[in-house]
Amino acid sequence: MTRTTIFVEDDLLLEVRRVAQTSGVTITDVINRALKAYVGTLPQRGLPSFAAVARDKRSRSGGRTAKHVVRQAVDPYEGSAREGRR
């Protein structure tokens, strides 16, 4: 799990704290559940079915394009599909 800082409206944070207290869970649990629920509603973009890499003697950018596509689709920390995150 990664620590991060977010800016939350005061009223929303009070509500998150209330939900956490009444549910018997931590504020982190409430926020993680809310984020997972939200991200789960976004359209899924899976990995490309293939990536073709060709080298053109006149251009050196061919391999970089394929790497860019893969980097956009794969979570650099987990090595798995980003599950719709953009």
N, C-alpha and C positions, 0 to 999 in steps of 0.2 A: 504494500500500500504506500502511496506517495502523499506527503504532506504538501498542502497548497494553501494559498490565501485567496479568499473571495470577498467581494463587497456585497453585503446583503442589506436591504432596507430594514430599518429598525423594527417596523411592525411585523415584517415577515420573520425576522429572527425571533421575536417574542412568540410568534405562533409556532415556529419550529421547536423552541424550547418547551412550550406547553405540550405539544404533541409527544415529544421525547419523554417528558415527565409522566404524562398520563399513560403512555404505552410501556413505560419501564425500560426504555432503551436509551442509548446515547444520542446526542445531537448528530454525531457523525453517522450513526445508523440511519437516522431520519433523512439526512441529506443524501447519503449513498442510495437509499431506496428510491428517493424522489428522482435522482439523476438517472438511475437505471430504468425507471418507469418512463421517463421522458425520452431517453435515448432509444429505448425499445420501440417507440412509436415512429421513429424516423425510418425512411426507406433504407433498406440494406443494400450496400454496394460491396459485393464480394471481390475476391481476387480475380484478376483477368484470367481467362481460360488458358492463355498462353502469352508469351512475350517473344517476339522474334528480334534477334539482334543481328544486324548486318554491318559490315565495315565497308565504307566507301573510301577509296584511297584519296579522294578529293576533300572529304569531310571527316572530321573526327567526332562529330556530335551524335552519330547513330547509337552508340552504346549508352551515352548519357540519357537519351530519351527513354530507353527501356528501363534503366535504373530509376529514373524519375517516376515512371508509372508504378513500378514495384514499391518504391518507397512511399508513395501516396496511399497504397492499398494495404501495406503491412505495418503493424504496430512495431516500432523499432525496439521496444523493450520486451515484448512478449513473443515476437516472431510469428504472431498469428494475425488473421484478418482483423481489420479495425472495427468490424461490426457496425458499419454505418457512420462512424465518426468522421467528421470533416471539419 
